[in-house]
């Protein structure tokens, strides 16, 4: 999905992999997970694959417990491709807002 091997992802910063710092609200939620004040958060991101494709992804961030307080905070990052879902939502939105015969906007 990200165009790399799983081994290359280990010990990378989650915020860099899927650009969690692109807006303040998402960055704040991510920091709350790292600080243990939030159990998880989910967001939607548009990702650019190394082969040039653009895809939509649902990103879930969950904290992982460490063995000691001195250990740096770690998170489990789950990335799911939701491109088909987004395309269908866009299509349904278009059908809702346009006349089926003339295809002109109806609202």
Helices and strands as residue ranges (DSSP letters): H 6-9, H 14-17, H 24-34, E 40-48, E 54-64, E 74-81, H 83-97
